[in-house]
Each structure stands twice: as C-alpha cells, then as structure tokens.
Amino acid sequence: MIAVSYLALFAALFLFTKPNARTWVNRAGGRKIVIARIAASAVCVLVMILGALLLGESDQVHLMSPVAGGGLLIGASSLFLGIGLWAGGLVLALRVVGWLTLVVTLSVPSSLTLFLLLVAPMIVLLERAQGNVNWAHDSKIHAPGR
C-alpha cells in the first residue's frame, strides 16, 4: 500500500508539471474551487490532529514520533492558513511550503506514508489564484429571481 502512496505522489507531480494542468484553479468555476478548498482544509485539520498526537508521544530512544509530529503540524498549519487566505504571493508561498513540508514528512517510509494518498492531490491548489472566489460571477450559480 505504501507503493501506491508513492505512485499517487509521482502521478500528481507528473500531472502538475504538464502545462495544461497547472491552470486548473483559474479555469475551474467558483463552486469547484470552494469544494477543493474545503476538502483540503478538512485533510489539513486531520493531519494537524495526527501531528499533535505524535508530538504528545515522548520516547527517549526514538525521535521519529516528535519529529514527524512537528513536521505534520507545521506543514498542515501553514497549508491550512494558505488555503484559508487564498490570494496573494505570500499566501501562495505558505501553501507551497506547507505542501512540501507535508510531502517530505510523509515520504519517510512508515505507516504515515499512507497519508500521501490524501496530501498528493492537493498539489492543484499550489498555483497562483486570481483572487477570492466570487460566487456571483460563477455562471452555474444563479441568484433567485434571475
């Protein structure tokens, strides 16, 4: 199953490097972007909880749990903050740093590597957003009475 996680990461990296795939956020409608941001935020909260639980384990011999917990907590927190604020150059840097921190932490072979299946697809959120999602300009969403 760990091999499937690594395969998902490599597939996400491969698809993200294709020129047409990098503009998904700017081509997608407001509803798709909001759904992707909500799903990614839920995954970030789950990973933050897991990181906090791993930080709570204090083992004098093995430092893997606190180091992995710190990496997960820092990466998920910065990605969560970047997804929440969404627009701007510094916010894009927060999303990229958070995602890379999560990927590096989860790439170490362990049972945590299975979380790469949840983190790898969030690569689509690592492109510069045009601005905040405006529901009124989405052609698929109509206000009542229109």
Number of C-alpha atoms within 10 A of each C-alpha: 10 17 11 13 20 19 15 18 21 13 14 18 15 11 15 19 11 10 8 9 13 18 16 16 19 14 11 12 18 21 15 13 19 15 11 18 18 15 13 21 21 13 18 27 15 12 23 22 16 17 23 16 14 19 19 12 13 12 10 6 6 9 11 16 17 19 15 22 23 18 22 29 26 18 27 30 22 22 29 25 16 24 22 14 14 22 16 15 11 12 21 21 17 23 30 20 19 25 26 18 20 27 20 15 20 22 18 12 12 10 10 16 20 18 17 23 18 16 23 22 17 20 18 18 24 22 17 18 18 11 10 13 16 10 15 11 11 13 9 10 12 11 7 5 4 4
